[in-house]
Amino acid sequence: MKTNLIAALAATTLLAGTAAAFQPAGAPATAEEIASVEAGTYTTDPAHSLVAWSVSHFGFNPYWGSFGDVEGTMFLDPDNLEATSLDVTIPIDSIVVNSAGLREHLLRPGQDGGDPDFFGPDAGEARFVSTSVEQTGATSAILRGNLTLLGNTRPVTIAATFTGAGANPMSQAPTIGFTGRARILRSQFGVSGFIPAISDEVDIDISIAFERQ
């Protein structure tokens, strides 16, 4: 039961592949925290969840940015791992970078009716829907699912870690937390500008909190 619980919990992290840009600060959850998790429907805490990304800038240095306002729902039953499900969306226009000019470029329409260099103004949301979970350790698992972005859907894989559980000290809501690491090829999702000068590979780090409803 507890083995299945860990895999189910670690399954709730998001997005695509292996490796990443930032080092997650959260340590794996303790046995006491694991035992405290209850079955039910959980929703994201958007104010305390984010998806960070990194690309190679002309081979000189990594460049980081992030998305916020992560919205989604997870159904978790510690006694029935196969019933666990996750559906998460991320608004592309929530993107944060340290340059106003770069942000404008990332969301800029294409010239003369052509394709945008990056996301463009009508990118909408990215959506991740889980399909399976594979436990890899006491507090770790591989989460597989489908990511849809700009009308393109591809299978992706996340290395996930369950990092904590307990009552939120502000709201008292039962809360569980996770980190995840992944890698995608942006060209597979229609974001192909300036490859290979700016890397096709995008490393992704996820930090997400869920509150039980």
Backbone as CSV, one residue per row, in Angstrom:
resi,resn,N_x,N_y,N_z,CA_x,CA_y,CA_z,C_x,C_y,C_z
1,MET,0.828,-1.207,0.000,0.000,0.000,0.000,0.859,1.253,0.000
2,LYS,1.853,1.301,0.937,2.706,2.486,0.995,3.575,2.610,-0.250
3,THR,3.988,1.458,-0.821,4.746,1.508,-2.069,3.927,2.164,-3.162
4,ASN,2.676,1.752,-3.273,1.807,2.356,-4.273,1.555,3.821,-3.986
5,LEU,1.457,4.167,-2.706,1.225,5.560,-2.335,2.347,6.447,-2.836
6,ILE,3.586,6.018,-2.629,4.711,6.841,-3.064,4.664,7.056,-4.566
7,ALA,4.424,6.003,-5.315,4.386,6.145,-6.765,3.251,7.051,-7.196
8,ALA,2.117,6.913,-6.537,0.985,7.754,-6.909,1.259,9.210,-6.612
9,LEU,1.870,9.465,-5.471,2.173,10.845,-5.116,3.210,11.442,-6.050
10,ALA,4.255,10.697,-6.300,5.297,11.230,-7.164,4.793,11.447,-8.568
11,ALA,3.704,10.788,-8.907,3.148,10.929,-10.249,2.532,12.272,-10.517
12,THR,2.411,13.127,-9.519,1.627,14.340,-9.727,2.474,15.552,-10.022
13,THR,3.505,15.417,-10.813,4.376,16.575,-10.964,4.274,17.360,-12.254
14,LEU,3.937,16.938,-13.446,3.825,17.709,-14.702,4.832,17.376,-15.806
15,LEU,4.739,18.071,-16.827,5.514,18.192,-18.054,6.513,17.120,-18.492
16,ALA,7.601,17.123,-19.108,8.314,16.234,-20.023,9.696,15.684,-19.625
17,GLY,10.587,14.809,-20.067,11.773,14.048,-20.158,12.884,13.686,-19.240
18,THR,13.914,14.450,-18.800,14.997,14.120,-17.869,15.868,15.350,-17.671
19,ALA,16.673,15.437,-16.626,17.589,16.551,-16.362,16.898,17.893,-16.248
20,ALA,17.622,18.984,-15.828,16.922,20.261,-15.719,17.797,21.426,-15.361
21,ALA,17.149,22.609,-15.265,17.858,23.865,-15.139,18.183,24.241,-13.712
22,PHE,17.228,24.123,-12.809,17.424,24.525,-11.428,17.556,23.290,-10.544
23,GLN,18.211,23.445,-9.405,18.262,22.376,-8.434,17.096,22.550,-7.471
24,PRO,16.120,21.622,-7.437,14.998,21.775,-6.536,15.454,21.827,-5.090
25,ALA,14.850,22.732,-4.302,15.268,22.931,-2.923,14.672,21.899,-1.989
26,GLY,13.501,21.331,-2.327,12.809,20.446,-1.409,13.468,19.092,-1.292
27,ALA,13.648,18.624,-0.037,14.137,17.276,0.198,12.979,16.298,0.072
28,PRO,13.268,15.002,-0.159,12.184,14.022,-0.220,11.363,13.996,1.059
29,ALA,10.109,13.613,0.933,9.201,13.566,2.074,9.638,12.506,3.079
30,THR,9.269,12.706,4.338,9.560,11.745,5.392,8.497,10.655,5.421
31,ALA,8.806,9.563,6.145,7.844,8.469,6.277,6.562,8.952,6.948
32,GLU,6.695,9.839,7.923,5.509,10.379,8.601,4.631,11.169,7.637
33,GLU,5.263,11.968,6.781,4.497,12.736,5.798,3.803,11.811,4.803
34,ILE,4.507,10.783,4.384,3.920,9.821,3.450,2.671,9.185,4.049
35,ALA,2.770,8.785,5.316,1.647,8.115,5.968,0.451,9.030,6.167
36,SER,0.673,10.346,6.153,-0.417,11.291,6.425,-1.302,11.563,5.214
37,VAL,-0.879,11.141,4.038,-1.618,11.471,2.817,-2.901,10.650,2.727
38,GLU,-3.999,11.331,2.383,-5.301,10.683,2.271,-5.776,10.672,0.825
39,ALA,-6.619,9.705,0.517,-7.210,9.624,-0.817,-8.157,10.792,-1.041
40,GLY,-8.288,11.204,-2.292,-9.224,12.267,-2.611,-8.824,13.020,-3.857
41,THR,-9.555,14.086,-4.114,-9.272,14.977,-5.232,-8.472,16.167,-4.728
42,TYR,-7.376,16.457,-5.406,-6.496,17.565,-5.048,-6.457,18.555,-6.210
43,THR,-6.371,19.841,-5.886,-6.193,20.860,-6.918,-4.909,21.629,-6.650
44,THR,-4.337,22.186,-7.699,-3.088,22.922,-7.554,-3.279,24.181,-6.721
45,ASP,-2.210,24.594,-6.082,-2.121,25.899,-5.420,-1.335,26.794,-6.375
46,PRO,-2.014,27.544,-7.254,-1.308,28.284,-8.312,-0.311,29.307,-7.793
47,ALA,-0.561,29.866,-6.617,0.332,30.888,-6.079,1.664,30.310,-5.628
48,HIS,1.730,28.994,-5.456,2.952,28.368,-4.955,3.392,27.206,-5.841
49,SER,3.099,27.306,-7.128,3.508,26.290,-8.101,4.094,26.986,-9.325
50,LEU,5.114,26.388,-9.915,5.698,26.975,-11.128,6.398,25.910,-11.955
51,VAL,6.584,26.262,-13.224,7.337,25.430,-14.162,8.471,26.287,-14.702
52,ALA,9.707,25.945,-14.361,10.882,26.684,-14.824,11.500,25.965,-16.016
53,TRP,12.145,26.728,-16.897,12.762,26.142,-18.088,14.124,26.773,-18.342
54,SER,14.936,26.054,-19.092,16.271,26.535,-19.430,16.628,26.095,-20.839
55,VAL,17.230,27.014,-21.613,17.769,26.698,-22.936,19.218,27.171,-22.995
56,SER,19.961,26.643,-23.953,21.332,27.098,-24.165,21.324,28.338,-25.059
57,HIS,21.960,29.389,-24.584,22.034,30.666,-25.293,23.317,30.706,-26.116
58,PHE,23.211,30.367,-27.412,24.337,30.361,-28.347,25.498,29.489,-27.887
59,GLY,25.235,28.551,-26.995,26.292,27.706,-26.465,27.146,28.385,-25.416
60,PHE,26.816,29.633,-25.065,27.615,30.385,-24.099,27.183,30.118,-22.662
61,ASN,25.871,30.130,-22.418,25.369,30.008,-21.052,23.911,29.573,-21.079
62,PRO,23.444,28.946,-19.992,22.015,28.630,-19.923,21.216,29.889,-19.627
63,TYR,20.016,29.956,-20.223,19.117,31.084,-19.953,17.826,30.516,-19.385
64,TRP,17.364,31.131,-18.269,16.218,30.594,-17.541,14.993,31.486,-17.648
65,GLY,13.850,30.868,-17.549,12.576,31.558,-17.427,11.602,30.646,-16.708
66,SER,10.363,31.095,-16.557,9.383,30.265,-15.861,7.968,30.590,-16.317
67,PHE,7.061,29.673,-16.007,5.624,29.869,-16.164,4.976,29.751,-14.790
68,GLY,3.896,30.508,-14.581,3.136,30.417,-13.341,1.676,30.120,-13.606
69,ASP,0.850,30.391,-12.592,-0.606,30.191,-12.698,-0.962,28.769,-13.118
70,VAL,-0.235,27.803,-12.572,-0.470,26.397,-12.901,-1.812,25.956,-12.309
71,GLU,-2.700,25.457,-13.153,-4.029,25.017,-12.718,-4.205,23.544,-13.054
72,GLY,-4.804,22.793,-12.135,-5.049,21.404,-12.460,-5.645,20.623,-11.315
73,THR,-5.983,19.387,-11.624,-6.642,18.493,-10.677,-5.964,17.134,-10.694
74,MET,-5.813,16.575,-9.507,-5.295,15.222,-9.362,-6.265,14.416,-8.521
75,PHE,-6.588,13.217,-8.977,-7.304,12.269,-8.128,-6.302,11.246,-7.641
76,LEU,-6.239,11.066,-6.326,-5.257,10.172,-5.719,-5.942,9.196,-4.780
77,ASP,-5.708,7.916,-4.988,-6.159,6.868,-4.075,-4.944,6.027,-3.713
78,PRO,-4.414,6.168,-2.489,-3.209,5.423,-2.110,-3.358,3.912,-2.227
79,ASP,-4.598,3.408,-2.179,-4.825,1.966,-2.263,-5.040,1.474,-3.689
80,ASN,-5.093,2.398,-4.638,-5.360,2.012,-6.026,-4.590,2.935,-6.951
81,LEU,-3.334,2.598,-7.165,-2.449,3.441,-7.965,-2.994,3.673,-9.368
82,GLU,-3.567,2.648,-9.986,-4.024,2.785,-11.364,-5.156,3.791,-11.508
83,ALA,-5.820,4.124,-10.399,-6.902,5.112,-10.451,-6.385,6.542,-10.352
84,THR,-5.090,6.703,-10.076,-4.526,8.045,-9.969,-4.525,8.730,-11.330
85,SER,-4.932,9.998,-11.355,-4.949,10.744,-12.615,-4.558,12.190,-12.364
86,LEU,-3.990,12.813,-13.377,-3.527,14.197,-13.290,-3.827,14.919,-14.594
87,ASP,-4.365,16.120,-14.485,-4.668,16.949,-15.657,-4.325,18.388,-15.285
88,VAL,-3.296,18.949,-15.928,-2.766,20.256,-15.537,-2.636,21.156,-16.758
89,THR,-2.951,22.435,-16.598,-2.765,23.417,-17.666,-1.899,24.570,-17.182
90,ILE,-1.157,25.158,-18.131,-0.249,26.269,-17.847,-0.465,27.336,-18.906
91,PRO,-0.914,28.539,-18.537,-1.089,29.598,-19.534,0.256,30.098,-20.043
92,ILE,0.449,30.060,-21.354,1.728,30.463,-21.924,2.013,31.943,-21.676
93,ASP,0.978,32.779,-21.632,1.229,34.206,-21.412,1.592,34.540,-19.971
94,SER,1.707,33.508,-19.106,2.236,33.722,-17.754,3.756,33.695,-17.740
95,ILE,4.387,33.565,-18.903,5.839,33.419,-18.975,6.550,34.611,-18.339
96,VAL,7.620,34.305,-17.593,8.421,35.320,-16.911,9.874,35.166,-17.340
97,VAL,10.481,36.258,-17.830,11.912,36.338,-18.115,12.402,37.680,-17.583
98,ASN,13.718,37.877,-17.553,14.236,39.105,-16.938,14.386,40.251,-17.925
99,SER,13.825,40.110,-19.116,13.909,41.147,-20.141,12.527,41.371,-20.742
100,ALA,12.033,42.605,-20.652,10.729,42.926,-21.240,10.757,42.732,-22.753
101,GLY,11.890,43.062,-23.386,12.005,42.897,-24.825,11.944,41.444,-25.240
102,LEU,12.593,40.577,-24.469,12.552,39.152,-24.784,11.144,38.598,-24.583
103,ARG,10.482,39.003,-23.520,9.111,38.520,-23.300,8.211,38.911,-24.476
104,GLU,8.375,40.144,-24.946,7.586,40.598,-26.088,7.886,39.748,-27.319
105,HIS,9.157,39.401,-27.523,9.539,38.580,-28.670,8.950,37.174,-28.559
106,LEU,8.976,36.603,-27.366,8.447,35.256,-27.185,6.964,35.166,-27.537
107,LEU,6.226,36.267,-27.323,4.780,36.279,-27.562,4.403,37.070,-28.812
108,ARG,5.375,37.452,-29.613,5.150,38.297,-30.790,4.581,37.478,-31.954
109,PRO,3.639,38.055,-32.717,3.152,37.357,-33.916,4.232,37.295,-34.987
110,GLY,4.080,36.390,-35.941,5.029,36.291,-37.038,4.953,37.489,-37.960
111,GLN,6.037,37.755,-38.661,6.075,38.883,-39.590,5.319,38.555,-40.876
112,ASP,4.588,39.542,-41.381,3.895,39.427,-42.673,3.022,38.174,-42.763
113,GLY,2.376,37.846,-41.639,1.484,36.694,-41.632,2.167,35.356,-41.488
114,GLY,3.484,35.356,-41.282,4.216,34.105,-41.125,4.123,33.557,-39.717
115,ASP,4.793,32.432,-39.499,4.796,31.815,-38.177,5.616,32.654,-37.202
116,PRO,5.215,32.700,-35.929,6.025,33.410,-34.929,7.343,32.683,-34.691
117,ASP,8.337,33.423,-34.192,9.617,32.799,-33.864,9.474,31.815,-32.710
118,PHE,8.591,32.153,-31.769,8.449,31.319,-30.574,6.968,30.979,-30.354
119,PHE,6.351,31.454,-29.289,4.977,31.060,-28.983,3.935,31.847,-29.771
120,GLY,4.170,33.132,-29.977,3.174,33.977,-30.603,2.113,34.426,-29.612
121,PRO,1.194,35.299,-30.044,0.220,35.898,-29.131,-0.975,35.010,-28.812
122,ASP,-1.141,33.917,-29.538,-2.341,33.090,-29.382,-1.999,31.663,-28.966
123,ALA,-0.963,31.517,-28.145,-0.501,30.177,-27.768,-1.464,29.473,-26.822
124,GLY,-2.262,30.240,-26.094,-3.217,29.616,-25.178,-2.529,28.933,-24.012
125,GLU,-2.883,27.671,-23.778,-2.358,26.926,-22.641,-1.589,25.689,-23.101
126,ALA,-0.594,25.319,-22.309,-0.011,23.987,-22.417,-0.796,23.075,-21.480
127,ARG,-0.999,21.833,-21.908,-1.774,20.894,-21.078,-1.041,19.571,-20.978
128,PHE,-0.942,19.062,-19.747,-0.345,17.749,-19.514,-1.389,16.835,-18.885
129,VAL,-1.548,15.646,-19.468,-2.476,14.645,-18.947,-1.696,13.349,-18.727
130,SER,-1.720,12.835,-17.512,-0.940,11.641,-17.186,-1.545,10.392,-17.812
131,THR,-0.661,9.412,-18.061,-1.110,8.115,-18.572,-0.622,6.944,-17.722
132,SER,0.529,7.075,-17.045,1.038,5.965,-16.237,2.080,6.455,-15.242
133,VAL,2.356,5.586,-14.253,3.343,5.862,-13.210,4.215,4.631,-13.014
134,GLU,5.523,4.851,-12.844,6.454,3.758,-12.538,7.309,4.174,-11.351
135,GLN,7.208,3.461,-10.243,7.992,3.791,-9.060,9.459,3.475,-9.289
136,THR,10.344,4.398,-8.843,11.784,4.191,-8.985,12.524,4.257,-7.655
137,GLY,11.848,4.611,-6.572,12.476,4.720,-5.272,11.439,5.005,-4.209
138,ALA,11.903,5.195,-2.974,10.980,5.390,-1.860,10.100,6.615,-2.036
139,THR,10.659,7.683,-2.601,9.875,8.908,-2.818,9.997,9.401,-4.256
140,SER,10.300,8.517,-5.174,10.501,8.934,-6.563,9.747,8.020,-7.517
141,ALA,9.427,8.571,-8.675,8.708,7.807,-9.692,8.917,8.449,-11.046
142,ILE,8.636,7.687,-12.083,8.596,8.202,-13.442,7.132,8.378,-13.824
143,LEU,6.788,9.591,-14.222,5.433,9.916,-14.661,5.428,10.054,-16.175
144,ARG,4.558,9.325,-16.821,4.410,9.422,-18.274,3.043,10.003,-18.607
145,GLY,3.011,10.769,-19.689,1.755,11.366,-20.101,1.903,12.058,-21.435
146,ASN,0.906,12.848,-21.791,0.899,13.575,-23.059,0.869,15.070,-22.800
147,LEU,1.757,15.787,-23.477,1.819,17.241,-23.404,1.306,17.817,-24.715
148,THR,0.370,18.758,-24.616,-0.153,19.447,-25.789,0.225,20.915,-25.718
149,LEU,0.835,21.418,-26.796,1.247,22.816,-26.887,1.142,23.250,-28.345
150,LEU,0.507,24.368,-28.587,0.346,24.914,-29.938,-0.267,23.886,-30.896
151,GLY,-1.186,23.097,-30.387,-1.869,22.118,-31.212,-1.105,20.838,-31.460
152,ASN,0.079,20.705,-30.871,0.906,19.514,-31.038,0.897,18.709,-29.744
153,THR,0.630,17.418,-29.842,0.611,16.538,-28.675,1.708,15.498,-28.812
154,ARG,2.537,15.379,-27.774,3.636,14.423,-27.776,3.691,13.720,-26.417
155,PRO,4.114,12.438,-26.411,4.337,11.765,-25.128,5.578,12.330,-24.452
156,VAL,5.490,12.534,-23.149,6.610,13.068,-22.386,6.747,12.305,-21.073
157,THR,7.906,12.429,-20.456,8.218,11.694,-19.235,8.818,12.638,-18.208
158,ILE,8.410,12.498,-16.963,8.895,13.347,-15.874,9.480,12.477,-14.776
159,ALA,10.684,12.815,-14.317,11.258,12.208,-13.122,10.766,13.009,-11.926
160,ALA,9.922,12.396,-11.092,9.197,13.116,-10.045,9.646,12.702,-8.653
161,THR,9.603,13.665,-7.727,9.925,13.413,-6.326,8.834,13.983,-5.433
162,PHE,8.325,13.173,-4.525,7.366,13.607,-3.511,8.156,14.290,-2.404
163,THR,7.856,15.568,-2.123,8.706,16.362,-1.231,8.079,16.730,0.104
164,GLY,6.776,16.554,0.283,6.209,16.904,1.578,4.704,16.803,1.620
165,ALA,4.166,16.716,2.856,2.724,16.665,3.061,2.407,17.172,4.456
166,GLY,1.210,17.733,4.600,0.769,18.229,5.900,-0.292,19.290,5.731
167,ALA,-0.670,19.917,6.834,-1.666,20.982,6.801,-0.996,22.305,6.458
168,ASN,-1.552,23.017,5.483,-1.064,24.358,5.169,-1.260,25.245,6.396
169,PRO,-0.202,25.871,6.924,-0.345,26.658,8.157,-1.243,27.877,8.007
170,MET,-1.474,28.327,6.769,-2.340,29.486,6.554,-3.803,29.080,6.393
171,SER,-4.056,28.083,5.541,-5.439,27.691,5.241,-5.884,26.434,5.968
172,GLN,-4.932,25.692,6.532,-5.168,24.394,7.172,-5.580,23.308,6.176
173,ALA,-5.517,23.603,4.887,-5.870,22.605,3.878,-4.800,21.517,3.816
174,PRO,-5.190,20.238,3.757,-4.204,19.174,3.561,-3.477,19.390,2.232
175,THR,-2.151,19.457,2.301,-1.351,19.852,1.137,-0.241,18.842,0.897
176,ILE,0.043,18.551,-0.374,1.159,17.691,-0.746,1.988,18.400,-1.806
177,GLY,3.302,18.165,-1.791,4.198,18.869,-2.702,5.106,17.927,-3.470
178,PHE,5.517,18.390,-4.653,6.343,17.583,-5.548,7.311,18.462,-6.325
179,THR,8.416,17.871,-6.742,9.263,18.468,-7.769,9.355,17.488,-8.936
180,GLY,9.713,18.007,-10.100,9.864,17.151,-11.270,10.931,17.699,-12.200
181,ARG,11.552,16.811,-12.962,12.583,17.204,-13.916,12.297,16.530,-15.252
182,ALA,12.541,17.280,-16.330,12.178,16.774,-17.651,12.993,17.463,-18.734
183,ARG,12.926,16.907,-19.934,13.530,17.544,-21.105,12.623,17.304,-22.309
184,ILE,12.392,18.358,-23.090,11.630,18.231,-24.323,12.417,18.863,-25.464
185,LEU,12.022,18.535,-26.689,12.505,19.227,-27.879,11.425,20.215,-28.294
186,ARG,11.727,21.491,-28.241,10.695,22.493,-28.521,10.209,22.435,-29.968
187,SER,11.066,21.982,-30.878,10.657,21.887,-32.279,9.496,20.912,-32.468
188,GLN,9.375,19.927,-31.580,8.277,18.972,-31.682,6.930,19.606,-31.343
189,PHE,6.979,20.797,-30.744,5.753,21.489,-30.355,5.551,22.778,-31.149
190,GLY,6.274,22.919,-32.253,6.081,24.065,-33.123,6.769,25.332,-32.681
191,VAL,7.752,25.226,-31.773,8.504,26.399,-31.304,9.927,26.233,-31.821
192,SER,10.186,26.706,-33.041,11.414,26.333,-33.751,12.363,27.484,-34.032
193,GLY,12.065,28.673,-33.534,12.892,29.822,-33.861,14.329,29.707,-33.380
194,PHE,15.281,30.040,-34.279,16.704,30.202,-33.968,17.401,28.918,-33.532
195,ILE,16.849,27.755,-33.873,17.565,26.501,-33.655,18.636,26.378,-34.745
196,PRO,19.900,26.013,-34.479,20.418,25.515,-33.211,21.099,26.574,-32.343
197,ALA,21.125,27.839,-32.774,21.801,28.859,-31.969,21.219,28.906,-30.558
198,ILE,19.897,28.834,-30.474,19.218,28.621,-29.201,18.764,27.170,-29.206
199,SER,19.109,26.428,-28.185,18.977,24.972,-28.231,17.544,24.512,-28.458
200,ASP,17.436,23.415,-29.212,16.148,22.741,-29.359,15.746,22.103,-28.029
201,GLU,16.725,21.579,-27.306,16.459,20.948,-26.015,16.070,22.001,-24.976
202,VAL,15.000,21.741,-24.274,14.544,22.606,-23.187,14.505,21.771,-21.913
203,ASP,15.312,22.142,-20.932,15.284,21.472,-19.639,14.221,22.120,-18.763
204,ILE,13.476,21.291,-18.067,12.324,21.757,-17.306,12.441,21.312,-15.857
205,ASP,12.166,22.236,-14.927,12.051,21.943,-13.499,10.677,22.360,-13.026
206,ILE,10.061,21.515,-12.241,8.704,21.748,-11.770,8.689,21.742,-10.251
207,SER,7.970,22.682,-9.667,7.683,22.681,-8.234,6.201,22.965,-8.086
208,ILE,5.476,22.056,-7.443,4.017,22.167,-7.434,3.438,21.718,-6.104
209,ALA,2.431,22.439,-5.646,1.695,22.086,-4.435,0.246,21.794,-4.794
210,PHE,-0.307,20.756,-4.168,-1.713,20.387,-4.348,-2.424,20.438,-2.999
211,GLU,-3.655,20.929,-2.989,-4.474,20.959,-1.781,-5.682,20.046,-1.963
212,ARG,-5.955,19.244,-0.931,-7.095,18.322,-1.014,-8.406,19.078,-0.879
213,GLN,-9.371,18.710,-1.707,-10.669,19.385,-1.704,-11.664,18.687,-0.775
